Amino acid sequence: MDILFAKYGINIVRRDGGIFVSFDAGGIVVQMIEIEITEEESLKAQKSERDAYELIIKLQNEKRPYKKIR
């Protein structure tokens, strides 16, 4: 596992041939989830806090498959 980015409330890692982002998707209680993303999404999220936020909103709206990690 290679950590590609850890800032703006997200962590992006490369693992098993894929790129994954993890972030807190919880409301009152912390609920860390991990979702596979594309290289383009990874690069955009690393540009600014706003871009990272937009990726999180996009992923939540698309309802992509995710894995709870904590």
Contacts in CASP RR format, 6 or more apart in sequence:
PFRMAT RR
TARGET T0000
AUTHOR 0000-0000-0000
METHOD contacts of the structure
MODEL  1
MDILFAKYGINIVRRDGGIFVSFDAGGIVVQMIEIEITEEESLKAQKSER
DAYELIIKLQNEKRPYKKIR
1 13 0 8 1.000
1 14 0 8 1.000
1 15 0 8 1.000
2 13 0 8 1.000
2 14 0 8 1.000
2 15 0 8 1.000
3 11 0 8 1.000
3 12 0 8 1.000
3 13 0 8 1.000
4 12 0 8 1.000
4 13 0 8 1.000
4 14 0 8 1.000
4 19 0 8 1.000
4 42 0 8 1.000
4 46 0 8 1.000
5 11 0 8 1.000
5 12 0 8 1.000
5 42 0 8 1.000
5 45 0 8 1.000
5 46 0 8 1.000
6 12 0 8 1.000
7 46 0 8 1.000
7 52 0 8 1.000
8 45 0 8 1.000
8 48 0 8 1.000
8 49 0 8 1.000
8 52 0 8 1.000
8 53 0 8 1.000
9 23 0 8 1.000
9 24 0 8 1.000
9 52 0 8 1.000
10 21 0 8 1.000
10 22 0 8 1.000
10 23 0 8 1.000
10 45 0 8 1.000
10 52 0 8 1.000
10 55 0 8 1.000
10 56 0 8 1.000
11 21 0 8 1.000
11 22 0 8 1.000
11 23 0 8 1.000
12 19 0 8 1.000
12 20 0 8 1.000
12 21 0 8 1.000
12 37 0 8 1.000
12 42 0 8 1.000
12 45 0 8 1.000
12 46 0 8 1.000
13 19 0 8 1.000
13 20 0 8 1.000
13 22 0 8 1.000
14 20 0 8 1.000
18 36 0 8 1.000
19 36 0 8 1.000
19 37 0 8 1.000
19 38 0 8 1.000
19 39 0 8 1.000
19 41 0 8 1.000
19 42 0 8 1.000
20 34 0 8 1.000
20 35 0 8 1.000
20 36 0 8 1.000
20 37 0 8 1.000
21 34 0 8 1.000
21 35 0 8 1.000
21 37 0 8 1.000
21 41 0 8 1.000
21 42 0 8 1.000
21 45 0 8 1.000
21 55 0 8 1.000
21 59 0 8 1.000
22 32 0 8 1.000
22 33 0 8 1.000
22 34 0 8 1.000
22 35 0 8 1.000
22 69 0 8 1.000
23 32 0 8 1.000
23 33 0 8 1.000
23 56 0 8 1.000
24 30 0 8 1.000
24 31 0 8 1.000
24 32 0 8 1.000
25 31 0 8 1.000
25 32 0 8 1.000
25 33 0 8 1.000
25 56 0 8 1.000
25 60 0 8 1.000
25 66 0 8 1.000
30 70 0 8 1.000
31 68 0 8 1.000
31 70 0 8 1.000
32 68 0 8 1.000
32 69 0 8 1.000
32 70 0 8 1.000
33 66 0 8 1.000
33 67 0 8 1.000
33 68 0 8 1.000
33 69 0 8 1.000
34 66 0 8 1.000
34 67 0 8 1.000
34 69 0 8 1.000
35 59 0 8 1.000
35 64 0 8 1.000
35 65 0 8 1.000
35 66 0 8 1.000
35 67 0 8 1.000
36 64 0 8 1.000
36 65 0 8 1.000
37 45 0 8 1.000
37 55 0 8 1.000
37 59 0 8 1.000
41 55 0 8 1.000
41 58 0 8 1.000
44 51 0 8 1.000
44 54 0 8 1.000
44 55 0 8 1.000
45 51 0 8 1.000
45 52 0 8 1.000
45 55 0 8 1.000
46 52 0 8 1.000
59 66 0 8 1.000
END
